[in-house]
Each structure stands twice: as C-alpha cells, then as structure tokens.
Amino acid sequence: MSHTHDDLLQLLQNNKNWVNEKLGIRTDFFSRLKGIQTPQYLWIGCSDSRVPANEIVGLEPGELFVHRNIANVVVASDINCMSVIQYAVEILKVKHIIVTGHYGCGGVDAAMQNQSFGLMDAWLAKIKAVYQKHQQKVDQLPNPDDRLHLMCELNVREQVLNVCQTSIVQNAWKNQQSLTVHGWIFDISDGVLVDLHTTIDEPGNLSQY
C-alpha cells in the first residue's frame, strides 16, 4: 500500500514542479487560464496513454478541447461524446474537429478478433461494424500488422463521417458556421501525426467519402 501511496505523492510533486515551470515561463499563466476558454479545436482521440492530445500537438491548457475514448469512436447514442461535440460547436464555436486515431490501436485490434472481452463487447461492436463494412479490403492483406494498420486508418475515416452526420455539425453548416472536420492518425513508433486527407467542411463533401 505504501508503494502505491508513494507513487501518488510523486504525481502531486510532479504537479508542483509543473506549476513552478509554467510560472517561471509566464507569471500570469494560471490567472490567464481562469478566463473564458476559447479553444479553436476539438480533439476526439483514443484513451491510450501513449497519445496525450495537448502534448503531441504542442498546445497549452486552454487551447484544445478534448474527448477521448477507446478507439476514438463517435456514435450518436454516446451522450458523453455528443455533449462534448455540442458544447464545442455551439458554445465554444471551435473551428476544427480533429478525429485522431493511432496505429496499433488495441481497441481496433480487439474488434477484429473473434472472441469475447466481456463488458467491452458492446463498445467493440461499434468498431466491429467498421471492420465488417471494409472486411474484404482489409482481409486481402496477408500480414496481420498491415491489416491492423489499415483498419486503424479506416476507423478514423469512419468516425470523421459519423461526426459530420451528427445533427450538431449539420446544423452548424446550415447556419454557415465555419467548421471543418479532419481525420488524423498518430504513429506511436516515431511520434509523427499523419493527415489522412479526410477533410470535410460542408455537407456536399461527404459524398467523396
């Protein structure tokens, strides 16, 4: 028990160090944060601990609105995700929604397996549906790593479409609000973000995908 407690104490100490570092750079760092947040971006990413949203795009607190879940899934029945999108679009008036997956995603990998993972199965079913839609294209690749690689990209593209098809985004476009949805993927092996060139800024563009 004391070992775990020590680990938590280290986190608190890390926080103190972080505070001192930020104040050393800018003495009004936290007083500025108390103001109204005005991020230009909503990041919808994976919960994977190796994909820290702010850090990999070099943004400070207050500059990125974030929603993360297993395999960066967007479905209309997820009240959490829908609420985040609504708040970001209607209240914060973000200009960009960026769906970011990552290669080697465990959630995508699990959804491609023919086995049960218990409680997670209901969530994985959302990703399985993406796999089933593209299964012929994915399964023709002989190497399992290549299959997962492609599926991670296809999952991002599919979730971009799901974002665009929400009534929230559709209404924003109808009201001439400036809003673009993007699909990116992160390569954990080298730290590089890749633009999948799935960029949609009006309903008419949906037909391309």
C-alpha positions in Angstrom: 0.0 0.0 0.0 2.8 2.4 0.9 4.4 1.9 -2.6 1.1 3.0 -4.3 0.9 5.9 -1.9 4.4 6.9 -2.8 3.5 6.8 -6.5 0.6 9.2 -5.9 2.8 11.5 -3.9 5.2 11.6 -6.8 2.3 12.7 -9.1 1.5 15.6 -6.6 5.2 16.5 -6.6 5.2 16.4 -10.4 2.3 18.8 -10.3 4.2 21.3 -8.1 7.2 21.1 -10.4 4.9 21.7 -13.4 3.3 24.8 -11.7 6.7 26.2 -11.0 7.9 25.6 -14.5 4.8 27.4 -16.0 5.1 30.3 -13.6 8.8 30.6 -14.5 7.9 31.0 -18.1 5.0 33.3 -17.5 3.9 34.7 -14.1 0.3 35.1 -15.2 0.0 31.6 -16.7 -2.8 30.5 -14.3 -4.6 33.8 -13.9 -5.0 33.8 -17.7 -6.4 30.3 -17.6 -9.1 31.4 -15.2 -10.7 33.4 -18.1 -13.2 32.0 -20.6 -11.7 29.2 -22.6 -11.6 29.9 -26.3 -10.1 26.8 -28.0 -10.2 26.7 -31.8 -10.0 22.9 -31.8 -11.9 19.8 -30.6 -9.8 16.7 -30.4 -11.6 13.4 -30.5 -8.9 10.8 -29.7 -8.2 7.4 -28.2 -7.9 6.9 -24.4 -4.5 5.2 -25.0 -2.0 6.6 -22.5 0.6 7.0 -25.2 -1.4 9.6 -27.2 -1.5 12.7 -25.0 -3.5 15.2 -27.0 -2.1 18.6 -26.0 1.4 17.4 -25.8 1.8 15.9 -29.3 0.5 19.0 -31.0 2.4 21.4 -28.7 -0.6 23.2 -27.3 -1.1 24.6 -23.8 -4.0 24.1 -21.5 -7.0 26.2 -22.8 -6.1 25.7 -26.4 -7.6 22.2 -27.1 -11.0 20.9 -26.1 -10.6 17.1 -25.7 -12.8 14.0 -25.8 -11.2 10.6 -25.6 -12.5 7.0 -25.6 -11.4 3.6 -26.6 -10.5 3.7 -30.4 -11.8 7.3 -30.8 -15.4 6.2 -31.6 -18.2 8.6 -32.4 -21.7 7.3 -32.3 -25.0 9.2 -31.8 -26.0 7.0 -28.9 -23.0 8.1 -26.8 -24.4 11.0 -24.8 -21.0 11.9 -23.5 -19.4 12.3 -26.9 -22.5 14.1 -28.3 -22.5 16.5 -25.4 -18.8 17.3 -25.9 -19.4 17.9 -29.6 -22.4 20.1 -29.0 -20.6 22.2 -26.4 -17.6 22.6 -28.6 -19.5 23.6 -31.7 -22.4 25.6 -30.2 -20.9 27.2 -27.2 -17.1 27.3 -27.8 -17.6 27.8 -31.6 -14.5 25.7 -32.4 -13.3 26.0 -36.0 -11.9 22.4 -36.3 -12.9 19.0 -35.1 -9.9 16.6 -35.4 -10.6 12.8 -35.1 -7.2 11.3 -34.2 -6.6 7.6 -34.1 -3.3 5.8 -33.8 -1.5 2.8 -35.4 -1.5 -0.4 -33.3 -4.8 0.6 -31.5 -5.7 -2.1 -29.0 -9.4 -1.3 -29.3 -9.4 -1.7 -33.1 -7.3 -4.9 -32.8 -9.7 -6.4 -30.2 -12.7 -5.6 -32.5 -11.0 -7.6 -35.3 -10.8 -10.7 -33.1 -13.5 -13.3 -32.9 -13.6 -13.5 -29.1 -15.5 -12.0 -26.2 -13.9 -9.4 -23.9 -16.8 -9.1 -21.5 -18.2 -5.7 -20.7 -16.2 -4.2 -23.5 -18.0 -6.2 -26.2 -20.9 -3.6 -26.5 -18.3 -0.9 -27.2 -16.2 -3.0 -29.5 -19.3 -3.8 -31.6 -19.2 -0.2 -32.8 -15.7 -0.8 -34.2 -16.6 -4.3 -35.4 -19.3 -2.7 -37.6 -16.5 -0.6 -39.3 -14.4 -3.8 -39.8 -17.4 -5.6 -41.3 -18.0 -2.7 -43.7 -14.4 -2.9 -45.0 -13.6 -6.6 -44.3 -13.0 -7.6 -47.9 -10.4 -4.8 -48.4 -8.7 -5.4 -45.0 -8.6 -9.2 -45.1 -6.9 -9.4 -48.5 -3.7 -8.1 -46.9 -1.7 -11.2 -45.9 0.2 -9.6 -42.9 -1.8 -9.1 -39.7 0.2 -5.9 -38.9 -0.8 -4.4 -42.2 -4.4 -5.4 -41.6 -4.4 -3.6 -38.3 -2.6 -0.6 -39.8 -5.3 -0.2 -42.5 -8.1 -0.8 -40.1 -6.9 2.0 -37.8 -7.0 4.4 -40.7 -10.4 3.2 -41.9 -11.7 3.6 -38.4 -10.6 7.2 -38.3 -12.3 7.9 -41.7 -15.5 6.3 -40.5 -15.6 8.3 -37.3 -15.0 11.5 -39.3 -18.1 10.7 -41.3 -20.0 10.0 -38.0 -19.0 13.4 -36.7 -20.2 15.1 -39.9 -23.5 13.2 -39.9 -24.5 14.5 -36.4 -27.3 17.0 -36.3 -24.9 19.3 -34.3 -22.4 19.6 -37.2 -25.1 19.5 -39.9 -26.9 22.4 -38.2 -23.7 24.4 -37.8 -23.1 24.1 -41.5 -26.7 25.0 -42.3 -26.1 28.2 -40.2 -23.0 29.0 -42.2 -20.7 28.4 -39.2 -17.1 27.9 -40.1 -16.4 24.3 -39.1 -14.0 21.7 -40.6 -13.7 18.1 -39.6 -10.4 16.3 -40.1 -9.0 12.7 -39.8 -5.5 12.3 -38.5 -3.6 9.3 -37.2 -0.6 9.1 -34.8 2.3 6.8 -35.2 3.5 5.9 -31.7 6.7 4.3 -33.1 8.1 7.7 -34.3 5.8 10.3 -32.7 4.6 11.7 -36.1 1.0 12.8 -36.8 -0.3 11.9 -40.2 -3.1 13.8 -42.0 -5.3 11.1 -43.7 -6.7 13.8 -46.0 -10.2 13.2 -44.9 -11.2 16.8 -44.5 -14.9 17.9 -44.7 -16.2 21.4 -44.3 -19.7 21.2 -45.8 -22.4 18.5 -46.3 -21.6 18.3 -50.1 -18.1 16.9 -49.4 -19.5 13.8 -47.6 -20.2 12.1 -50.9 -16.5 11.9 -51.6 -16.0 9.5 -48.7 
